[in-house]
Each structure stands twice: as C-alpha cells, then as structure tokens.
C-alpha cells in the first residue's frame, strides 16, 4: 500500500456524478476535485458541505476519471 503519509485539509461539497454508473465525489472550494475511496454512506448527500482531513492515494486505481483519489481520515459536516 502506497499511502502518502502527509495529510491535508479539504473544504468543499459532496457531489453526485452520473458518470460510469454514478458515484459521489468532493469538489473543493479551491476548485480541485477529489475521488474518495472511503466516503461513508452517511455523507453521500449531493450538495452536503464538508470539512475533510485526507491523504492522497497514489496506489489506488479506479475507473472513475474524476479528480485525485483520496482516503478520508476524518470528515465532518460544515
């Protein structure tokens, strides 16, 4: 497993994308787009504002061509 050990903060909005069967992503307030590998069901709400501590997942592969893949360390509404 190749998880970037440095964590970073994201403030943004959960968005539901209807591409490739549908999935949830995070659009950061800074314009960056993120594809979380472990977004819990309770946060899968289109338009939900969130604060996230995350780590980059350079080892993760997926079919979704949307943003950087991240692992959520901590998440809260906000």
Beta strands, then each sheet from edge to edge (+ up, - down):
strand 1: 3-17
strand 2: 23-28
strand 3: 33-36
strand 4: 49-57
strand 5: 68-77
sheet 1: 1+ 2- 3+ 5+ 4- 1+
end
